[in-house]
Amino acid sequence: MCVDPASPFYDEAALARGVGIRFRGVERRDVEEYCISENWIRAPAGKTRDRKGAPLLIKMTGAVEAYFLTPAAGGTAADGN
């Protein structure tokens, strides 16, 4: 999933619920894109920008765990949170 609306992996409904990312056992708040099946995240490299003004992203590999911050509108969360 990605937070960039131009990406084909952008999901506004999921992002509206809030998505938390735990990477290598540490809570991360600066994740721009992630893939659980391939175990990677993309996060900004400091304040560096590319030539279009977007943050320069670096790809890091490791254990990725994603979870919703709020339960679904229909009731309780399926994962027990």
Secondary structure, 3 states (H helix, E strand, C coil): CECCCCCCCECHHHHHHCEEEEECCEEECCCCEEECCCCEEEEEEEEEECCCCCEEEEEEECCEEEEECCCCCCCCCCCCC
